[in-house]
Amino acid sequence: MKMRVSLIIHCFISCLLLTILNTAYAIAPKQCITAPKRIYACDNLIYTSVKRPEGNKVVCLCKTDKSSIVSLLEKEHIATQRINIRKLLSKHQISRAELQDILTQIN
């Protein structure tokens, strides 16, 4: 009897943990924001959130790419920079204002 109760409790805890992990995975971003010229994986990811009316969106950003992304935003007069920013915003489904807010949150 004790073994059966122990098995049921173990199964319940396992199911609960799997549910929590799946929920966390669904909330986590699929891909982090990186500079367009990045070739290798980022070794310094920062997680933050974007406040939206429908709820917060979790976003991660490669901290070492912050200066490159800021530079892209500042060089709006260059056509290739505008294209790179539009692709970046579209890929991550964020607005320009949200990206600027994310960048100001990162030290």
Secondary structure as GFF3:
##gff-version 3
##sequence-region A 1 107
A	DSSP	alpha_helix	2	27	.	.	.	ID=ss1
A	DSSP	beta_strand	45	50	.	.	.	ID=ss2
A	DSSP	beta_strand	57	62	.	.	.	ID=ss3
A	DSSP	three_ten_helix	63	65	.	.	.	ID=ss4
A	DSSP	alpha_helix	66	74	.	.	.	ID=ss5
A	DSSP	alpha_helix	79	92	.	.	.	ID=ss6
A	DSSP	alpha_helix	96	105	.	.	.	ID=ss7
###
